[in-house]
Amino acid sequence: MSTLNAPFRAFIALPLISKEKSNIQRLIKKIQRDTINKSIQWTFKKNFHITIQFLGNITPSKGQVLIKKIKEYVVLEKSLTLETKKLILLPSKNNPKVLALAIKKIKPLMELAALIYRLGTGLNIKLSSRAYLPHLTLGYLEGNDNFLNLIELIVEPVTLHPKKIVLFESTAETISKYIPRQSIIL
């Protein structure tokens, strides 16, 4: 059996440019100074992105078709400008697994997420029906620490200017590795 069209774990995201990754890394260092003895596996700087849609396991051919369809429909302003809001715990405050930065919900971003959802379901990709919550994952929470005080930290907003939409493969290794498969320049 050929692995050429073997399914891979995939998601669509907006990766950050180098300068923005540095700004987020500085923010993480500030949070680390303010949160002694917290069990957090911090996201590597090279992996910073804003997830648009987790796709689950898809074949490369479905990924190609999805990116092609996104290219046909996507109409964004000359540049997409996003801004971070506050720290949040996901999936909820009562069951925190992830520390993230919420991203302001702006119309072009929300329309892009809705478009990708429609196109993905049209290709019979089984997608979560949960409402889209734009965010940037900072780290994964471990253990039974009380993480609620993290969301009380005041963080300065960070402006983000994504330059492309990327279909990523996410490896199932101990430390996630994100491999860009295809992209659309904005």
C-alpha positions as CSV (number, residue, x, y, z in Angstrom):
1,M,0.0,0.0,0.0
2,S,1.3,3.4,-0.9
3,T,1.6,6.1,1.7
4,L,1.5,8.8,-0.9
5,N,-2.2,9.6,-0.1
6,A,-2.1,8.4,3.5
7,P,-4.2,10.5,5.9
8,F,-2.5,13.0,8.1
9,R,-3.6,15.1,11.1
10,A,-4.3,18.5,9.8
11,F,-5.4,22.1,10.6
12,I,-5.7,25.4,8.8
13,A,-4.0,28.3,10.5
14,L,-2.5,31.8,10.1
15,P,1.2,31.6,11.1
16,L,2.8,34.6,12.6
17,I,5.7,36.5,11.1
18,S,9.1,36.5,12.8
19,K,8.7,39.9,14.6
20,E,5.3,38.9,15.9
21,K,6.7,35.6,17.2
22,S,9.3,37.6,19.1
23,N,6.6,39.8,20.6
24,I,4.6,36.7,21.8
25,Q,7.8,35.1,23.1
26,R,8.4,38.3,25.2
27,L,4.9,38.1,26.5
28,I,5.4,34.4,27.5
29,K,8.6,35.4,29.4
30,K,6.6,38.0,31.3
31,I,3.9,35.5,32.2
32,Q,6.6,33.0,33.3
33,R,8.0,35.7,35.7
34,D,4.6,36.3,37.1
35,T,3.6,32.6,37.5
36,I,6.1,30.8,39.6
37,N,5.6,27.0,40.1
38,K,3.0,26.6,37.3
39,S,3.1,23.4,35.3
40,I,2.9,24.7,31.7
41,Q,4.4,23.2,28.6
42,W,5.1,26.4,26.6
43,T,4.5,26.5,22.9
44,F,7.7,26.8,20.9
45,K,8.2,30.1,19.2
46,K,8.4,28.5,15.7
47,N,4.9,27.0,16.3
48,F,3.0,30.2,17.0
49,H,-0.2,30.5,14.9
50,I,-3.8,31.3,15.0
51,T,-5.8,28.2,14.3
52,I,-8.8,28.7,12.0
53,Q,-10.0,25.1,11.8
54,F,-8.8,21.7,13.0
55,L,-9.5,19.2,10.3
56,G,-8.7,15.9,11.9
57,N,-7.2,13.2,9.7
58,I,-7.5,14.0,6.0
59,T,-5.9,12.7,2.8
60,P,-3.4,15.0,0.9
61,S,-5.9,15.0,-2.0
62,K,-8.6,16.4,0.2
63,G,-6.2,19.0,1.6
64,Q,-5.3,20.1,-2.0
65,V,-8.9,20.4,-3.0
66,L,-9.7,22.4,0.2
67,I,-6.8,24.8,-0.3
68,K,-7.8,25.2,-4.0
69,K,-11.4,26.0,-3.0
70,I,-10.3,28.5,-0.3
71,K,-8.2,30.3,-2.9
72,E,-11.2,30.6,-5.2
73,Y,-13.4,32.2,-2.5
74,V,-11.1,34.0,-0.1
75,V,-11.4,37.8,-0.5
76,L,-9.6,39.6,2.3
77,E,-8.6,43.2,2.7
78,K,-5.2,44.0,1.4
79,S,-3.8,43.0,4.8
80,L,-5.5,41.3,7.7
81,T,-4.8,43.1,11.0
82,L,-5.6,41.2,14.2
83,E,-5.2,42.1,17.8
84,T,-4.8,40.0,20.9
85,K,-7.2,40.6,23.8
86,K,-6.6,38.8,27.0
87,L,-5.5,35.4,28.4
88,I,-8.0,32.6,28.3
89,L,-8.2,29.0,29.5
90,L,-9.5,26.4,27.0
91,P,-11.7,24.5,26.7
92,S,-13.1,26.2,29.8
93,K,-12.1,27.7,33.1
94,N,-13.5,24.6,34.9
95,N,-11.5,22.2,32.7
96,P,-8.3,24.1,31.7
97,K,-6.0,22.3,29.3
98,V,-4.6,25.3,27.3
99,L,-3.5,28.8,28.1
100,A,-4.2,31.0,25.1
101,L,-4.4,34.6,24.0
102,A,-7.8,35.5,22.7
103,I,-7.9,37.3,19.3
104,K,-10.5,40.0,18.7
105,K,-13.3,38.7,16.6
106,I,-13.2,40.9,13.5
107,K,-15.5,40.3,10.5
108,P,-12.8,39.2,7.9
109,L,-11.4,36.6,10.4
110,M,-14.8,35.2,11.3
111,E,-15.9,35.1,7.6
112,L,-12.7,33.2,6.8
113,A,-13.4,30.7,9.6
114,A,-17.0,30.2,8.4
115,L,-15.9,29.8,4.8
116,I,-13.3,27.1,5.7
117,Y,-16.0,25.3,7.8
118,R,-18.5,25.3,4.9
119,L,-15.9,24.2,2.4
120,G,-14.6,21.5,4.7
121,T,-18.0,20.1,5.5
122,G,-18.8,20.2,1.8
123,L,-15.8,17.9,1.2
124,N,-17.2,15.5,3.9
125,I,-14.5,16.4,6.4
126,K,-15.9,15.8,9.9
127,L,-15.4,19.1,11.6
128,S,-16.3,20.2,15.1
129,S,-19.5,22.2,15.3
130,R,-18.3,24.3,18.2
131,A,-18.4,28.0,17.6
132,Y,-15.1,29.4,16.4
133,L,-13.0,31.1,19.1
134,P,-10.0,32.8,17.6
135,H,-6.9,32.3,19.8
136,L,-3.2,31.8,19.9
137,T,-2.1,28.9,22.1
138,L,0.7,29.9,24.5
139,G,1.0,26.6,26.4
140,Y,-0.5,23.3,27.5
141,L,-1.4,23.1,31.2
142,E,-0.3,20.1,33.2
143,G,-1.1,18.8,36.6
144,N,-3.6,20.1,39.1
145,D,-2.4,23.6,39.7
146,N,-4.9,26.4,40.1
147,F,-4.6,28.1,36.7
148,L,-7.5,30.6,37.2
149,N,-5.1,33.3,38.4
150,L,-3.4,33.2,35.0
151,I,-6.4,34.8,33.3
152,E,-6.3,37.7,35.8
153,L,-2.9,38.7,34.5
154,I,-3.0,41.9,32.5
155,V,-1.3,41.6,29.1
156,E,-0.7,44.3,26.6
157,P,-2.4,43.8,23.2
158,V,-0.2,42.5,20.4
159,T,-1.0,43.5,16.8
160,L,-0.7,40.6,14.3
161,H,-0.5,40.8,10.5
162,P,-0.7,37.3,9.1
163,K,0.7,37.0,5.5
164,K,-0.7,33.6,4.6
165,I,-3.2,30.8,5.2
166,V,-1.5,27.5,5.7
167,L,-2.6,23.9,5.7
168,F,-0.4,22.2,8.4
169,E,0.2,18.7,9.3
170,S,0.5,18.1,13.0
171,T,2.7,15.1,14.0
172,A,1.6,13.0,17.0
173,E,5.0,13.1,18.6
174,T,5.5,14.0,22.3
175,I,6.3,17.5,21.2
176,S,4.0,18.6,18.3
177,K,5.7,19.4,15.1
178,Y,3.8,21.4,12.5
179,I,4.7,20.8,8.9
180,P,3.3,23.3,6.3
181,R,1.7,21.3,3.5
182,Q,0.2,24.1,1.3
183,S,-0.3,27.8,1.7
184,I,-2.2,30.8,0.3
185,I,-0.4,34.2,0.3
186,L,-2.7,37.0,1.5
